[in-house]
Amino acid sequence: MEPGKSIQQLNLGDAVVMTKTIVDEDIRLFAQVSGDANPIHLDEEYAATTRFKRRIAHGHYVASLFSTLLGTQLPGQGSIYLSQSIKYMAPVYLGDVITAEVKVSEKNEERNRVTLETTATNQDGVVVVKGVAEIMPPKEQAHVK
């Protein structure tokens, strides 16, 4: 993995995206790891009785895609995730193709803090999760010769 970008290497508007298809195995694994075994996520019969009419993915599972991007791409390795606001806008169903994006919206070089807009949309372009993250990017490292 490449070293993360320092605040000096980041620019307003820098963005990265990833796309993930939501599958049963991922939802079941997230339920196991998180302990959230709410039947709305795991039981099709139960979910059919809800307003969603079928199983939905955990909102935090979808939001965790932001962590993937922030920790591996922008700013990347060495970043410290300080905070995240999250608003769940629409349900995410099995088979949905989710595109997560993080985009630099503010920089505070004095405090070494970067604010990023975080947005996840489905295959129809509907925003399903949105929020704002605050990150401490890695310090710029001297190049070794």
Secondary structure, 3 states (H helix, E strand, C coil): CCECCCHHHCCCCCEEEEEEECCHHHHHHHHHHHCCCCHHHHCHHHHHCCCCCCCECCHHHHHHHHHHHHHHCCCCECCEEEEEEEEECCCCECCCEEEEEEEEEEEECCCCEEEEEEEEECCCCCEEEEEEEEEECCCCCCCCC
